[in-house]
Amino acid sequence: GSSKAASLHWTGERAVSVLLLGLLPAAYLCPGPAVDYSLAAALTLHGHWGLGQVITDYVHGDVPIKVANTGLYVLSALTFAGLCHFNYQDVGICKAVAMLWSL
């Protein structure tokens, strides 16, 4: 039960990390909406899991943990929505990074 869920979560974390390693060259070599939205999802999920681990390690007590986790879900949802909005209404993640590199 719990052990299998933890193992699947660990495997998912590693899969997203490997996906990000593949998305970085893809963003450079073939930028476009598919890569932009994939980056938005993968970066948000990667950050959500990373900050969730910080909460697990450093926040103690039932109420503080619930508050921190609620804040994390709100932050993650806003991050994903903001990145999707940026992809849809502006140049997108790939082009924005390329523009920064050209400075």
Buried (B, 14 or more C-beta within 10 A) or exposed (E): EEEEEEEEEEEEBEEBEEBBEEBEEBBEEEBEEEBBBBBBBBBBBBBBBEBBEEBEEEBEEEEEEEEBBEEBEEBBEEBBEEBBEBBEEEBBBBBBBBEEEEE
